[in-house]
Amino acid sequence: MILKPMPLTAEAFAPYGDLIETGADPMIINYGNTERHHDLADLDLSEKEGKAIVSIFRSKPLPLPLSLKIMERHPLSSQAFIPMGAEPYLVVVAPAGEFDASKLQAFIARPDQGVNYARGTWHHFCLALNDVSDFIVIDRGGEGPNCDEAELPEQVDVDLSGMAEILAG
């Protein structure tokens, strides 16, 4: 199976969660010195008395050509990733519910775009592309298992040949 990534847009990503990026109608605060792009993600973290935690993930790029082997989901919460650097990254998702590899979707995320995976959405772990990349991660801390994994039934390769065109817009 070969996945061809597409540009990351709010509309295309909506079935999987929220796109976190600046919008067209910011609130002006701090005496006109700051634009506040407000309420960008539906964080879902309180199941079973969970609480919001903030972490930094440092991700190494996987070897190329890129082959995927495993997906994960968080049944008790959402999970948000906000890049801290200047590198694009890859987002691979599948709908919540029973894992179905035929429904995998890949997106190229610009360095100014974050994602919030909705509760139960299948996603690959952080996929840095060009260099080691840091991400602020907002997810759930608390009791109870909150990470399921599914091995892919067959090799899934990602065709990154169109990445430059996607990033050029």
Sequence and secondary structure as in RCSB ss.txt:
>XXXX:A:sequence
MILKPMPLTAEAFAPYGDLIETGADPMIINYGNTERHHDLADLDLSEKEGKAIVSIFRSKPLPLPLSLKIMERHP
LSSQAFIPMGAEPYLVVVAPAGEFDASKLQAFIARPDQGVNYARGTWHHFCLALNDVSDFIVIDRGGEGPNCDEA
ELPEQVDVDLSGMAEILAG
>XXXX:A:secstr
 EE  EE  HHHHTTTEEEE   SS EEETTTTEEE    S     GGG EEEEEEEEE    SS EEEEEEE T
T  EEEEE SS  EEEEEE SSS  GGG EEEEE TT EEEE TT EE S EE SS EEEEEEEEESSS   EEE
EEEEEEEE  TTHHHHHH 
